[in-house]
């Protein structure tokens, strides 16, 4: 759960990316969001300790609170959470991306 939603969101954002004018601020903003989401997806799939955790903000927050003693895992979770929250904030604050903002799994 979550990782498929993120993969689908990345795919849809990439498709939308091709509709934006080259060298535009909107394209730069969207590219940064896609980069953040791809990085979060990479971290989730490359660390065995996170592979069974749903890629949602609430699930990651809950795991983070349970495993405060495990610094390595906390850093990985923090990286994914930061990327998801940043993407959600950007999507919801940019009028041209607002329609995608509900797609970050909470």
N, CA, C and O of each residue as an XYZ file, in Angstrom:
424
protein
N       0.843     -1.179      0.000
C       0.000      0.000      0.000
C       0.889      1.243      0.000
O       1.935      1.260      0.649
N       0.493      2.233     -0.693
C       1.228      3.489     -0.704
C       2.269      3.565     -1.804
O       2.307      4.531     -2.566
N       3.114      2.547     -1.886
C       4.195      2.600     -2.878
C       3.626      2.557     -4.290
O       4.155      3.204     -5.194
N       2.544      1.791     -4.485
C       1.891      1.755     -5.795
C       1.224      3.091     -6.089
O       1.256      3.574     -7.221
N       0.621      3.682     -5.069
C      -0.006      5.000     -5.244
C       1.032      6.044     -5.620
O       0.778      6.901     -6.466
N       2.198      5.975     -4.994
C       3.275      6.921     -5.322
C       3.780      6.674     -6.741
O       4.013      7.623     -7.490
N       3.950      5.408     -7.115
C       4.402      5.085     -8.476
C       3.407      5.604     -9.511
O       3.806      6.152    -10.539
N       2.122      5.432     -9.243
C       1.092      5.936    -10.163
C       1.096      7.462    -10.217
O       0.930      8.051    -11.285
N       1.287      8.094     -9.066
C       1.348      9.554     -9.026
C       2.546     10.060     -9.823
O       2.423     11.016    -10.588
N       3.699      9.428     -9.650
C       4.889      9.824    -10.406
C       4.623      9.702    -11.907
O       4.975     10.591    -12.682
N       4.006      8.607    -12.303
C       3.685      8.396    -13.718
C       2.763      9.496    -14.249
O       2.989     10.036    -15.331
N       1.732      9.819    -13.483
C       0.797     10.867    -13.908
C       1.455     12.246    -13.926
O       1.179     13.057    -14.809
N       2.320     12.507    -12.957
C       3.028     13.791    -12.936
C       3.983     13.916    -14.119
O       4.136     14.992    -14.697
N       4.621     12.804    -14.470
C       5.511     12.824    -15.642
C       4.718     13.103    -16.916
O       5.179     13.842    -17.786
N       3.537     12.521    -17.027
C       2.692     12.776    -18.196
C       2.287     14.252    -18.230
O       2.300     14.881    -19.288
N       1.932     14.794    -17.076
C       1.544     16.203    -16.982
C       2.738     17.108    -17.277
O       2.579     18.194    -17.835
N       3.917     16.660    -16.903
C       5.149     17.424    -17.115
C       5.318     17.792    -18.591
O       5.815     18.871    -18.914
N       4.906     16.897    -19.478
C       5.073     17.131    -20.911
C       4.110     18.190    -21.450
O       4.265     18.638    -22.586
N       3.139     18.586    -20.667
C       2.197     19.617    -21.108
C       2.660     21.024    -20.741
O       2.085     22.013    -21.193
N       3.712     21.104    -19.911
C       4.184     22.410    -19.449
C       5.234     22.978    -20.398
O       5.986     22.230    -21.024
N       5.280     24.302    -20.500
C       6.287     24.928    -21.357
C       7.708     24.655    -20.849
O       7.967     24.652    -19.645
N       8.611     24.429    -21.796
C      10.017     24.232    -21.430
C      10.556     25.488    -20.753
O      10.124     26.604    -21.044
N      11.495     25.287    -19.860
C      12.155     26.382    -19.135
C      11.190     27.241    -18.323
O      11.481     28.406    -18.052
N      10.050     26.683    -17.933
C       9.101     27.450    -17.121
C       9.318     27.144    -15.641
O       9.859     26.098    -15.281
N       8.891     28.064    -14.804
C       8.975     27.856    -13.361
C       8.119     26.667    -12.942
O       8.499     25.898    -12.059
N       6.965     26.524    -13.578
C       6.074     25.401    -13.268
C       6.770     24.062    -13.537
O       6.647     23.125    -12.748
N       7.491     23.979    -14.638
C       8.208     22.757    -14.975
C       9.286     22.460    -13.933
O       9.472     21.307    -13.543
N       9.987     23.483    -13.489
C      11.018     23.307    -12.463
C      10.415     22.827    -11.146
O      10.966     21.943    -10.489
N       9.285     23.413    -10.766
C       8.605     23.022     -9.532
C       8.155     21.568     -9.616
O       8.371     20.786     -8.690
N       7.530     21.217    -10.731
C       7.046     19.862    -10.916
C       8.203     18.863    -10.947
O       8.090     17.774    -10.384
N       9.288     19.211    -11.582
C      10.456     18.333    -11.625
C      10.998     18.065    -10.218
O      11.420     16.949     -9.917
N      10.988     19.085     -9.364
C      11.457     18.922     -7.985
C      10.543     17.975     -7.207
O      11.019     17.156     -6.421
N       9.244     18.087     -7.424
C       8.292     17.193     -6.757
C       8.530     15.751     -7.211
O       8.575     14.837     -6.386
N       8.680     15.553     -8.501
C       8.923     14.200     -9.032
C      10.222     13.644     -8.458
O      10.278     12.474     -8.079
N      11.251     14.458     -8.390
C      12.527     14.023     -7.822
C      12.352     13.585     -6.372
O      12.852     12.531     -5.978
N      11.646     14.388     -5.575
C      11.407     14.038     -4.162
C      10.674     12.713     -4.036
O      11.048     11.865     -3.226
N       9.639     12.536     -4.833
C       8.852     11.302     -4.756
C       9.662     10.091     -5.211
O       9.555      9.016     -4.621
N      10.458     10.256     -6.243
C      11.294      9.150     -6.714
C      12.352      8.787     -5.669
O      12.659      7.611     -5.474
N      12.900      9.794     -5.004
C      13.873      9.541     -3.954
C      13.223      8.798     -2.790
O      13.801      7.848     -2.261
N      12.038      9.221     -2.394
C      11.322      8.540     -1.314
C      11.033      7.092     -1.691
O      11.179      6.187     -0.869
N      10.631      6.884     -2.915
C      10.346      5.538     -3.399
C      11.613      4.677     -3.379
O      11.562      3.503     -3.012
N      12.730      5.254     -3.767
C      14.012      4.543     -3.761
C      14.390      4.121     -2.346
O      14.808      2.984     -2.128
N      14.246      5.025     -1.390
C      14.589      4.713     -0.002
C      13.686      3.596      0.526
O      14.157      2.672      1.189
N      12.397      3.687      0.230
C      11.455      2.671      0.714
C      11.784      1.289      0.163
O      11.667      0.298      0.883
N      12.186      1.208     -1.077
C      12.422     -0.099     -1.684
C      13.841     -0.620     -1.464
O      14.083     -1.817     -1.620
N      14.768      0.239     -1.111
C      16.151     -0.211     -0.974
C      16.531     -0.617      0.450
O      17.598     -1.195      0.660
N      15.692     -0.328      1.411
C      15.998     -0.688      2.794
C      15.034     -1.773      3.256
O      13.825     -1.558      3.337
N      15.590     -2.936      3.553
C      14.744     -4.065      3.958
C      13.883     -3.727      5.156
O      12.759     -4.216      5.271
N      14.392     -2.904      6.042
C      13.636     -2.572      7.253
C      12.361     -1.791      6.943
O      11.470     -1.707      7.788
N      12.262     -1.224      5.751
C      11.080     -0.428      5.390
C      10.180     -1.122      4.375
O       9.100     -0.615      4.070
N      10.591     -2.251      3.853
C       9.845     -2.866      2.755
C       8.456     -3.348      3.154
O       7.593     -3.489      2.287
N       8.213     -3.603      4.428
C       6.883     -4.036      4.855
C       6.066     -2.910      5.466
O       4.967     -3.138      5.970
N       6.598     -1.700      5.422
C       5.895     -0.541      5.965
C       5.130      0.135      4.826
O       5.716      0.429      3.783
N       3.832      0.387      5.009
C       3.093      1.106      3.964
C       3.704      2.497      3.730
O       4.091      3.179      4.679
N       3.783      2.898      2.487
C       4.363      4.206      2.144
C       3.281      5.277      2.256
O       2.845      5.873      1.271
N       2.870      5.487      3.502
C       1.893      6.535      3.794
C       2.453      7.387      4.924
O       3.268      6.919      5.718
N       2.018      8.626      4.992
C       2.520      9.531      6.022
C       2.193      8.999      7.415
O       3.051      9.018      8.297
N       0.973      8.527      7.622
C       0.578      8.064      8.957
C       1.323      6.792      9.361
O       1.744      6.673     10.512
N       1.493      5.849      8.449
C       2.197      4.604      8.779
C       3.666      4.874      9.089
O       4.213      4.319     10.042
N       4.293      5.709      8.302
C       5.703      6.029      8.539
C       5.887      6.785      9.853
O       6.860      6.559     10.572
N       4.960      7.675     10.162
C       5.022      8.415     11.427
C       4.881      7.458     12.603
O       5.602      7.581     13.593
N       3.964      6.513     12.501
C       3.759      5.537     13.575
C       5.000      4.674     13.783
O       5.404      4.435     14.921
N       5.603      4.210     12.702
C       6.822      3.398     12.811
C       7.947      4.234     13.404
O       8.721      3.748     14.229
N       8.034      5.466     12.990
C       9.081      6.372     13.498
C       8.956      6.537     15.006
O       9.963      6.531     15.714
N       7.743      6.684     15.500
C       7.527      6.873     16.932
C       7.838      5.599     17.723
O       8.291      5.676     18.865
N       7.600      4.438     17.126
C       7.868      3.166     17.805
C       9.360      2.847     17.865
O       9.816      2.204     18.810
N      10.104      3.278     16.890
C      11.504      2.883     16.772
C      12.462      4.050     16.974
O      13.441      4.180     16.240
N      12.193      4.888     17.948
C      13.046      6.047     18.168
C      14.473      5.660     18.532
O      15.393      6.457     18.348
N      14.670      4.452     19.046
C      16.003      4.012     19.449
C      16.869      3.577     18.267
O      18.090      3.491     18.399
N      16.264      3.306     17.135
C      16.974      2.797     15.967
C      17.307      3.965     15.038
O      16.519      4.316     14.159
N      18.474      4.557     15.243
C      18.839      5.788     14.522
C      18.891      5.606     13.009
O      18.473      6.499     12.272
N      19.396      4.468     12.529
C      19.490      4.250     11.084
C      18.101      4.224     10.477
O      17.836      4.905      9.486
N      17.228      3.450     11.060
C      15.871      3.356     10.540
C      15.173      4.718     10.616
O      14.450      5.104      9.698
N      15.396      5.440     11.720
C      14.789      6.759     11.874
C      15.227      7.704     10.759
O      14.410      8.458     10.232
N      16.497      7.670     10.399
C      16.990      8.544      9.332
C      16.338      8.202      7.998
O      15.994      9.094      7.222
N      16.169      6.922      7.735
C      15.517      6.491      6.494
C      14.062      6.957      6.470
O      13.585      7.501      5.474
N      13.375      6.731      7.580
C      11.969      7.129      7.667
C      11.845      8.640      7.551
O      10.959      9.142      6.859
N      12.732      9.365      8.226
C      12.697     10.828      8.161
C      12.886     11.321      6.723
O      12.249     12.287      6.303
N      13.758     10.654      5.978
C      14.005     11.042      4.595
C      12.743     10.856      3.740
O      12.392     11.719      2.934
N      12.076      9.725      3.930
C      10.849      9.457      3.168
C       9.743     10.417      3.591
O       9.056     10.985      2.742
N       9.569     10.600      4.896
C       8.541     11.524      5.383
C       8.773     12.944      4.876
O       7.833     13.614      4.448
N      10.009     13.398      4.923
C      10.323     14.749      4.456
C       9.964     14.902      2.981
O       9.416     15.926      2.574
N      10.271     13.890      2.190
C       9.964     13.952      0.756
C       8.459     13.962      0.519
O       7.962     14.742     -0.293
N       7.732     13.097      1.225
C       6.274     13.046      1.046
C       5.606     14.346      1.498
O       4.725     14.873      0.818
N       6.034     14.849      2.645
C       5.439     16.089      3.151
C       5.790     17.285      2.265
O       4.948     18.153      2.035
N       7.009     17.334      1.776
C       7.413     18.406      0.868
C       6.596     18.354     -0.422
O       6.106     19.376     -0.902
N       6.458     17.145     -0.975
C       5.672     16.990     -2.201
C       4.227     17.397     -1.969
O       3.632     18.090     -2.795
N       3.658     16.966     -0.839
C       2.269     17.311     -0.538
C       2.099     18.820     -0.398
O       1.131     19.389     -0.901
N       3.029     19.459      0.277
C       2.950     20.910      0.460
C       3.053     21.628     -0.876
O       2.289     22.556     -1.142
N       3.981     21.212     -1.711
C       4.152     21.848     -3.006
C       2.932     21.629     -3.889
O       2.447     22.561     -4.530
N       2.436     20.395     -3.920
C       1.259     20.104     -4.758
C       0.047     20.907     -4.316
O      -0.724     21.379     -5.151
N      -0.125     21.065     -3.011
C      -1.314     21.783     -2.537
C      -1.163     23.298     -2.591
O      -2.161     24.018     -2.564
N       0.074     23.792     -2.666
C       0.272     25.243     -2.673
C       0.406     25.833     -4.077
O       0.392     27.053     -4.237
N       0.535     24.987     -5.083
C       0.678     25.464     -6.451
C      -0.633     25.235     -7.203
O      -1.045     24.091     -7.401
N      -1.284     26.311     -7.617
C      -2.593     26.155     -8.272
C      -2.578     25.187     -9.465
O      -3.556     24.471     -9.681
N      -1.507     25.155    -10.226
C      -1.488     24.287    -11.397
C      -1.286     22.807    -11.029
O      -1.426     21.936    -11.887
N      -0.958     22.521     -9.767
C      -0.758     21.145     -9.317
C      -1.779     20.691     -8.274
O      -1.757     19.546     -7.823
N      -2.661     21.596     -7.906
C      -3.600     21.325     -6.822
C      -4.414     20.043     -7.022
O      -4.746     19.361     -6.053
N      -4.730     19.722     -8.255
C      -5.550     18.537     -8.505
C      -4.826     17.237     -8.146
O      -5.462     16.189     -8.033
N      -3.503     17.296     -7.966
C      -2.732     16.114     -7.599
C      -2.522     16.009     -6.077
O      -2.081     14.966     -5.596
N      -2.823     17.047     -5.331
C      -2.442     17.115     -3.920
C      -3.076     16.021     -3.070
O      -2.475     15.588     -2.086
N      -4.249     15.572     -3.415
C      -4.926     14.538     -2.621
C      -4.331     13.143     -2.860
O      -4.741     12.184     -2.206
N      -3.396     13.020     -3.761
C      -2.876     11.717     -4.148
C      -1.673     11.243     -3.335
O      -1.209     10.118     -3.516
N      -1.169     12.087     -2.446
C      -0.110     11.647     -1.534
C      -0.801     10.821     -0.445
O      -1.657     11.337      0.275
N      -0.434      9.545     -0.324
C      -1.136      8.696      0.662
C      -0.887      9.144      2.083
O       0.257      9.201      2.535
N      -1.952      9.460      2.783
C      -1.833      9.874      4.176
C      -2.064      8.676      5.049
O      -2.013      8.786      6.274
